[in-house]
Amino acid sequence: MMQAPEPAKRSPWALRLAIAGGVMLLLGAILIQSQASTISTVMDPREEHHGAYTGAGTYQTETLNDTCYRFYQDADDEVMSVELYRVEGSAMVGDALGEKTCMLDWQPMTADGADMVERAAWTLNGSGEYAVVITCEEDCSETTGWFVSVDDMPIALMQSTSLVLGGAMCCLGVLTTPIALIVYYASKPSRSPRVMMVGEDGRLVPITDLNPDHPTLFNQPDPSVPTQPSVAPPFADTAEHQPSQEFVDGLNDVAAGSLLTTEQVYALMRGDVEGAQEHAKTGRYQTTSAEEAIQDAANAAAIASWDEGVPLAEPKAVERKTTSPARKASADQSAAPSNAWKEWDEQ
């Protein structure tokens, strides 16, 4: 039996990647949580704004260099109507700028859960001074609104090193999870049998269940009991047999078709497979009977006596029980020359 290799195991990199991803997610969450105050400050219009205006009126802003601006109010306060004008010198020029939303991915967030409402939004094409004009349908003298630059939100968040590092680690942890799953399933070991056994006929037999009751692995044939392969003639099985202590002439094996004769071997060496099969069918491998042996000996003695000039009585033909056509032809050929020698001696 062949030596069984070590059982196949999954790649350890799947587990390592999963652990690394979990650690990065944990560390990233801790870093982001530690910067909660920074996030609430940057995303809350009440904390981070360009200007805070209370009540109705016209309020001149400083130079605006960003592109996206919004005006926010608390949802519970009186509604304010807001317009933005361009200022040149000390006077407003032109009509009010048209509203246009921008950077919709960035929305205000408050730590106390206050609901902030957007009243107006503008997209500016260039820097300059502007004026914010606020009007109210009802008394809003105590109502405050905040003019916010949305472009300042991502810039302020990126300035926090811990927050950027925590966000990057969270992203890497999330991306590592599918990679670990891919490695896990890609390194799945094959379920094919790893233990092979050489059977009696020389074939490899897979062993899938190693236990003492397995018949192929543990029940070996008894060497004391002879086994004879049964293969149809003219070819016999090539399995090796234990040598016998008694003499065996092989005649029974030849007759049974489990042993090749010399003529069959020569025919196979010449590549004549059909001739070897035909030889097996005609029965040329059968042994000579006792009557044929006596007749052959008598013919040989007669020929020898004629060569020496000693006449002998002609051998009487012995009736044969079974004679093959090939044997009859050889007997006729041997009788013809014996009569020719006799006539020559009598002359």
C-alpha positions in Angstrom: 0.0 0.0 0.0 1.3 3.5 -0.9 2.1 5.8 1.9 -0.7 8.3 2.5 0.3 11.9 2.2 -0.6 14.5 4.8 -4.2 15.6 4.6 -4.8 18.8 2.6 -5.6 21.9 4.6 -7.0 25.3 3.7 -4.7 28.2 3.2 -4.0 30.0 6.5 -4.0 33.3 4.8 -7.8 33.4 4.7 -7.9 33.4 8.5 -5.0 35.8 8.8 -6.7 38.3 6.5 -10.0 38.0 8.4 -8.3 38.7 11.7 -6.4 41.6 10.2 -9.6 43.1 8.8 -11.4 42.7 12.1 -8.5 44.4 13.9 -8.4 47.3 11.4 -12.2 47.8 11.8 -11.9 47.8 15.6 -9.0 50.3 15.6 -10.7 52.5 13.0 -14.0 52.6 15.0 -12.0 53.6 18.1 -10.2 56.4 16.3 -13.4 57.8 14.7 -15.2 57.6 18.0 -12.4 59.6 19.7 -13.0 62.3 17.1 -16.7 62.6 17.7 -16.4 66.1 19.1 -14.5 67.3 16.0 -17.1 65.8 13.7 -20.0 67.5 15.6 -18.2 70.8 15.6 -17.4 70.8 11.8 -20.8 69.5 10.7 -22.9 71.7 13.0 -23.8 75.1 11.4 -24.1 76.7 14.8 -20.4 75.8 15.5 -18.8 76.2 12.1 -20.3 79.1 10.0 -19.3 82.1 8.0 -21.8 84.4 9.7 -24.7 84.3 12.2 -27.6 86.8 11.6 -30.4 87.5 14.0 -33.7 89.2 12.9 -34.6 90.8 9.6 -32.2 93.2 7.9 -29.3 93.5 5.4 -26.0 92.1 6.5 -22.8 92.6 4.5 -20.5 89.6 4.4 -16.8 89.6 4.2 -15.1 88.5 1.0 -16.4 85.1 0.0 -13.8 82.9 -1.7 -15.6 79.5 -1.7 -18.1 78.2 -4.2 -20.9 76.5 -2.2 -22.9 78.4 0.4 -26.1 77.7 2.4 -28.3 79.4 4.9 -29.6 77.3 7.8 -32.2 77.8 10.5 -33.5 75.8 13.4 -36.7 74.0 12.3 -38.6 75.4 15.4 -37.8 79.1 14.6 -39.7 81.6 12.5 -39.2 81.2 8.8 -36.7 83.6 7.2 -36.7 84.6 3.5 -33.1 85.1 2.4 -31.6 86.7 -0.7 -27.9 87.3 -1.7 -26.7 90.3 -3.6 -23.4 91.3 -5.0 -21.8 94.4 -3.4 -19.5 96.9 -5.1 -18.0 99.5 -2.8 -20.8 100.1 -0.3 -23.8 99.5 -2.5 -25.6 96.4 -3.7 -25.7 96.0 -7.5 -27.8 94.0 -9.8 -30.6 91.6 -8.9 -30.5 88.9 -6.3 -28.5 85.8 -7.2 -30.4 82.8 -8.3 -30.4 79.8 -5.9 -28.5 76.6 -6.9 -27.9 73.6 -4.7 -24.4 72.1 -4.5 -22.5 69.4 -2.6 -25.6 67.5 -1.6 -23.5 64.7 0.0 -22.6 67.1 2.8 -25.5 67.7 5.2 -25.4 69.3 8.7 -25.2 67.1 11.8 -25.7 68.2 15.4 -24.6 66.5 18.6 -27.8 67.4 20.5 -30.1 66.1 17.7 -31.4 69.6 16.7 -33.1 69.6 13.3 -31.4 72.2 10.9 -33.4 73.4 7.9 -31.9 74.8 4.7 -33.5 78.1 3.7 -31.4 78.9 0.6 -28.3 77.7 -1.3 -26.0 79.4 -3.8 -23.2 78.5 -6.1 -20.7 81.4 -6.6 -18.5 81.7 -9.7 -15.9 84.0 -8.2 -14.7 85.7 -5.0 -16.1 89.1 -3.8 -18.2 90.8 -1.3 -21.9 90.1 -0.9 -24.9 91.2 1.2 -27.4 88.9 2.8 -31.0 90.4 2.9 -33.3 88.7 5.4 -37.1 89.3 5.6 -39.8 87.7 7.8 -43.5 87.6 7.5 -43.8 87.6 11.3 -41.7 88.9 14.1 -38.2 87.2 13.9 -36.2 89.7 15.9 -35.0 86.8 18.1 -34.6 84.3 15.3 -31.0 83.5 14.2 -29.8 82.0 10.9 -26.4 80.8 9.9 -24.6 81.5 6.7 -22.4 78.4 6.1 -19.6 77.6 3.6 -20.1 73.9 2.7 -16.6 73.8 1.2 -15.1 74.3 4.7 -16.7 71.0 6.0 -14.5 68.5 4.2 -11.4 70.7 4.5 -11.8 70.9 8.3 -12.4 67.1 8.6 -9.3 66.3 6.5 -7.2 68.4 8.9 -7.8 65.9 11.7 -5.1 63.2 11.4 -6.8 60.8 13.7 -10.1 61.0 11.9 -8.5 60.4 8.5 -6.5 57.5 9.8 -9.5 55.9 11.5 -11.6 56.3 8.3 -8.8 54.7 6.2 -8.5 51.7 8.6 -12.3 51.2 8.5 -12.3 51.2 4.7 -9.4 48.7 4.6 -11.1 46.4 7.1 -14.3 46.4 5.0 -12.3 45.6 1.8 -10.3 42.8 3.5 -13.4 40.8 4.4 -14.4 39.8 0.8 -10.7 39.1 0.0 -10.5 36.7 3.0 -13.6 34.9 1.7 -12.2 34.6 -1.7 -9.0 33.1 -0.4 -10.9 30.8 1.9 -13.0 29.3 -0.8 -10.2 29.2 -3.4 -8.0 27.2 -1.0 -10.7 24.6 -0.4 -9.0 21.1 -0.4 -10.1 18.5 -2.9 -12.3 15.7 -1.6 -10.7 13.1 -3.8 -9.1 10.2 -1.9 -5.5 10.7 -1.0 -4.7 7.0 0.0 -4.2 4.6 -2.8 -3.8 0.8 -2.7 -2.4 -1.5 -5.3 -4.9 -4.3 -5.9 -4.2 -7.9 -7.0 -4.6 -7.0 -10.7 -2.1 -4.1 -10.4 -4.6 -1.3 -10.4 -4.7 1.6 -8.0 -7.7 1.4 -5.7 -8.7 4.5 -3.7 -9.2 4.1 0.0 -11.8 6.5 1.3 -12.5 4.9 4.6 -9.7 3.7 6.8 -11.1 1.4 9.4 -10.4 -2.2 10.5 -13.5 -3.5 8.8 -12.4 -2.3 5.3 -12.3 -5.4 3.1 -10.0 -4.1 0.5 -7.4 -2.8 2.9 -7.2 -5.4 5.6 -8.6 -8.7 4.1 -5.8 -10.0 2.1 -6.1 -13.3 0.1 -4.8 -16.5 1.8 -1.4 -17.4 0.2 -2.0 -21.1 1.0 -5.0 -21.2 -1.3 -4.0 -21.4 -5.0 -5.8 -19.0 -7.3 -6.2 -19.6 -11.0 -7.1 -16.8 -13.3 -10.0 -17.5 -15.7 -9.2 -15.9 -19.0 -10.6 -17.1 -22.3 -8.0 -18.7 -24.7 -5.7 -18.1 -26.5 -4.3 -15.5 -24.1 -3.8 -16.1 -20.4 -3.7 -13.7 -17.5 -0.3 -12.1 -16.8 -0.7 -12.2 -13.0 2.2 -13.8 -11.1 1.6 -17.1 -9.2 3.3 -18.6 -6.3 5.7 -21.4 -7.5 4.5 -24.9 -6.8 6.5 -27.6 -5.1 5.3 -30.3 -7.5 6.3 -30.7 -11.1 3.7 -29.3 -13.6 4.2 -30.1 -17.3 1.7 -27.3 -18.4 -0.4 -29.5 -20.6 -3.5 -28.8 -18.6 -2.8 -25.1 -18.8 -2.3 -25.2 -22.5 -5.5 -27.2 -23.0 -7.4 -24.8 -20.7 -6.1 -21.8 -22.7 -4.2 -20.2 -19.7 -0.7 -20.8 -21.2 0.7 -19.9 -24.6 2.5 -22.5 -26.7 5.8 -21.8 -28.5 4.0 -21.4 -31.9 1.7 -18.9 -30.4 4.6 -16.9 -28.9 6.5 -16.9 -32.2 3.3 -15.8 -34.0 2.8 -12.9 -31.5 6.5 -11.9 -31.9 6.0 -11.7 -35.7 2.9 -9.6 -35.0 0.6 -12.3 -36.3 -2.2 -12.0 -33.8 -4.8 -13.7 -36.1 -2.3 -16.6 -36.7 -1.9 -17.1 -32.9 -5.7 -17.2 -32.5 -6.1 -19.6 -35.4 -3.5 -21.9 -34.0 -5.4 -22.0 -30.8 -8.6 -23.0 -32.7 -7.0 -25.8 -34.8 -5.7 -27.6 -31.7 -2.1 -27.9 -32.9 -0.9 -27.7 -29.3 -2.5 -31.1 -28.5 -0.1 -33.9 -27.6 0.7 -37.0 -29.8 -1.1 -40.2 -28.9 0.6 -43.5 -28.2 -0.4 -45.1 -31.6 1.0 -42.1 -33.5 4.3 -42.4 -31.6 4.6 -46.2 -32.4 3.9 -45.5 -36.1 6.5 -42.7 -36.3 9.1 -45.0 -34.6 8.4 -47.8 -37.1 8.7 -45.5 -40.1 12.0 -44.1 -38.8 13.4 -47.7 -38.3 12.4 -48.7 -41.9 14.1 -45.7 -43.4 17.3 -46.4 -41.5 17.3 -50.1 -42.6 16.9 -49.2 -46.2 19.8 -46.8 -46.1 22.0 -49.6 -44.7 20.7 -52.1 -47.4 19.0 -54.4 -44.8 15.5 -55.3 -46.0 12.9 -55.3 -43.2 9.3 -56.2 -43.2 7.0 -53.5 -44.1 5.5 -51.9 -41.1 1.8 -52.6 -40.8 -0.3 -49.6 -40.5 -1.8 -49.2 -37.1 -5.4 -48.0 -37.1 -5.6 -44.7 -35.4 -8.5 -43.5 -33.5 -8.2 -39.9 -34.3 -5.9 -38.4 -36.8 -5.7 -34.7 -37.6 -5.4 -33.6 -41.3 -1.9 -32.3 -40.7 -0.8 -35.7 -39.3 -2.3 -37.6 -42.3 -0.4 -35.4 -44.7 2.9 -36.1 -42.9 2.3 -39.9 -43.0 1.6 -39.9 -46.7 4.8 -37.9 -47.3 6.9 -40.4 -45.2 5.4 -43.5 -47.1 6.2 -42.2 -50.5 10.0 -42.1 -50.1 10.1 -45.5 -48.3 8.6 -47.3 -51.4 11.1 -45.5 -53.7 14.1 -46.7 -51.7 12.8 -50.3 -51.8 12.4 -50.3 -55.5 15.9 -48.9 -56.0 17.5 -51.6 -53.7 15.7 -54.5 -55.5 17.2 -53.4 -58.8 
